[in-house]
Amino acid sequence: MIDTVLFDLDGTLLNTLEDIAAGVNHALRKMNFPERSLEEVRQFVGNGVIMLIKRAVPAGTSEELTNTCLMYNKEYYSSHVNEKTRPYEGILPLLKALKAKGFKVGVISNKYDSAVKDLCRLYFSDDVTVAVGNRTGVPTKPAPDCVYSALEELGSVKSQTVFVGDSDVDVHTAHNAGLPCIGVSWGFRGRTFLEKEGADAVIDAPSELLTLLTSVSMPKYKESVKRL
Ligand SMILES: O=C(O)COP(=O)(O)O
């Protein structure tokens, strides 16, 4: 039986898009670069802030100017991380229900570790046991290292764990770690994209996760996801 759920943060538990875009555009303005639309930023998110800024600056921007832009972004975002950021509808009851049913819950994100911990503390308090972000020396998703360290901290094993996320990075992280990935259609990429990337199942509302996890054991779950 599944007893552990590892969640992605941006686009899965929290809608962070507007705050991320505000941070990107603040930095671009400081550099006199053209701003990016919300839709563009949505596509740029997923591989951490360095990639986010590399994708946002104009093509051909030097490494030095990209780093300056990154610095402006970090400066701004660290104090504006929670202006418009909110949990998606149904996430808070889902986490409460998972806790009540005895599931162990972790969060693994490619955003700054401090931002991940602050946001999880603020919104999910004791419903999330382990929350990890981008830390120096630990490869970011889709490398599986962050999954292994979270499982160790939770005292969990791969065979009883699922990963839940909204992007290709999450699908690949899960599979690189040997876990099934349940995609969420409400995030930054959508159902069709996640199915194409190989998500084992895609859900359209947080409450669907609970049904999936509690109604079937792991081998049956693997069969049942194909029918979704
Ligand atoms: O900051 C990012 O690039 C993505 O963050 P996430 O891993 O929580 O989706």
The ligand as an ORCA input file, in Angstrom:
! r2SCAN-3c Opt
* xyz 0 1
  O      11.205     27.033     -9.398
  C      11.027     26.219    -10.325
  O      11.641     26.275    -11.407
  C      10.028     25.136    -10.199
  O       9.605     24.917     -8.898
  P       8.847     23.541     -8.607
  O       9.915     22.490     -8.652
  O       8.232     23.726     -7.243
  O       7.827     23.370     -9.684
*
